[in-house]
């Protein structure tokens, strides 16, 4: 089984092709990561072409397509979903929308730890979810939420566990909460979302009964309305 996976939910973007074998092993056939300060609309499609050429594959050789569908940057998530819809429009129902926060837990799939995935949602808030990882299995503790950092503190305190912060909100949460809960900051090479972890998450989702969806049904997942919409509501314009 080959999964073509995409992440552009924050500043960097990445694309991967991962092959999964019947014995439970996997191999990354191609991987591209870019953090060049350009918009995802400029970089993502060339990256998709790049990984296909590196793996010497065509789209017809791909079995499933996975993407971090949110939460994350509103623009980035929309661009990623639109690009994937474009290349899968004529395919069968083989798309897997992955939670950005869930996928980040797979950065620690080889450890026995508790991970709090966080993304900076501005205004002292974070998009966040928490997971236990033990013997290669990931168990969700808290659902994906948009929380004030103080609210996250109360939830994590109730666990009475050491937690590792991952994601682009990790430094913010760690620096704010280090004196209030038992926590650590993920090392740099495991901290951020990436397309390989998206593929690993998608494979586990299918193994646990998730049915892939069609391109037409693939949509972004937001935990709160965009800033412009929130501002219009505040002004009573909508």
Buried (B, 14 or more C-beta within 10 A) or exposed (E): EBBBBBBBBBBBBBBBBBBBEEEEEBEBBBBBBBEEEEEBBEBBBEBBEBBBEEBEBEEEEBEBBBBBBBBBBBEBBBBBBBBBBEBBEEBEBBBBBBBBBBBBBBBBBEEEBBBBBBBBBEEEBBBBBBBBBEEEEBEBBBEBBBBEBEBBBEBBEEBEBEBBBBBBBBBBBBEBBEEEBBBEBBEEEBBBBBBBBBBBBBBBBBEEEBEBBBBEEBBBBBBBEEEEBEEEEEEEEE
